[in-house]
Every structure is written in C-alpha cells, then in structure tokens.
C-alpha cells in the first residue's frame, strides 16, 4: 500500500511563520514581504488569516489553472502556493511527479 501524509503546501492555513517582532507571515518564503498581522496587535489570528487577501494561499487558495488536469494535482495540491503561482515556474512539479511515478512503479512490482 502506498501511503503518504503529504497534503501539499499548507502555508497560511496550517502553517505560519512568526518573525521575532511578532509579525505573522504565511510561511518562511514570505518573510520581508507583506505581513498578515502581528501577534501583539490582534486577538484573532485565524480570522486575520481568513480575511487576508495579500496572498492567494491558505484559506484564499484555489488550484492554479496550470494544474488543471495534472495527474497528481490531488496529491501535491499545487505545490508551493507562493512560488508556483507564476505560469512558467514549477519548483516542485517535476520532483513530485518523479516521486509519485517511482512509488507507483514500486507498488506495481509488489
């Protein structure tokens, strides 16, 4: 049986980055960009994450159009949601496709 707990990038929903000054970012790749909020200035961090519209990830994520029809879109969930938003960049696609293909081949051999 092939089993994986990987559910794609969870930035801004299940994962956040808190900078030393309390600023909250969706993930480590967005530090020094626009903060979502500050832990010292809000009592509703989840609400702030849901309301934010600076990033199309987390609660505001929709699968990129380039992922439509991809054979592993349900597994990878679009990869890194911040960096894969550009049409011609595929930071994780090739790696994930190779890993999934390898796992399927191993399963077929069993």
KAQUI-V505139 format. One record per pair of residues at least 12 apart in sequence whose ideal C-beta (glycine too) atoms are under 8 Angstrom apart, sorted by the first residue. I is the first residue (numbers start at 1). J is the second residue. D is the distance in whole Angstrom. If there is no record, write none. Layout:
{{I J D} {I J D}}
//
This chain:
{{1 107 8} {2 103 5} {2 104 7} {2 106 8} {2 107 5} {4 75 7} {6 75 7} {6 76 8} {7 77 6} {8 75 8} {8 76 5} {8 77 2} {8 78 6} {8 79 7} {8 81 8} {9 27 8} {9 57 7} {9 77 7} {9 78 7} {9 79 6} {9 80 5} {9 81 5} {9 82 8} {10 58 8} {11 26 4} {11 27 4} {11 29 8} {11 30 8} {11 55 8} {11 57 5} {11 58 6} {11 80 8} {11 81 6} {11 82 7} {12 26 3} {12 27 7} {12 36 7} {12 49 6} {12 52 7} {12 55 6} {12 57 5} {12 58 2} {12 59 7} {12 60 8} {12 61 8} {12 81 8} {13 49 7} {13 57 8} {13 58 4} {13 59 6} {13 61 8} {15 27 6} {16 36 8} {16 45 8} {16 49 7} {17 30 7} {17 31 6} {18 39 6} {19 31 6} {19 35 8} {21 38 7} {22 38 5} {22 39 4} {22 40 5} {22 41 8} {23 35 4} {23 37 8} {23 38 5} {24 36 5} {24 37 5} {24 38 7} {24 39 6} {24 45 6} {24 48 7} {24 49 8} {26 49 8} {26 55 5} {26 57 6} {26 58 6} {26 82 7} {27 82 7} {29 80 7} {29 82 5} {29 83 6} {30 55 7} {30 82 6} {33 54 8} {34 54 5} {34 55 8} {36 48 6} {36 49 6} {36 52 5} {36 54 7} {36 55 8} {37 52 8} {55 81 8} {55 82 7} {56 81 7} {56 85 7} {57 81 4} {57 82 6} {58 81 8} {61 78 7} {61 81 6} {63 77 7} {63 78 5} {64 78 6} {64 84 7} {64 85 6} {66 87 6} {70 93 8} {71 97 8} {72 96 6} {72 97 6} {72 100 5} {75 96 7} {75 100 6} {76 92 7} {76 93 7} {76 96 5} {79 91 6} {79 92 4} {79 93 6} {79 96 7} {80 92 6}}
//
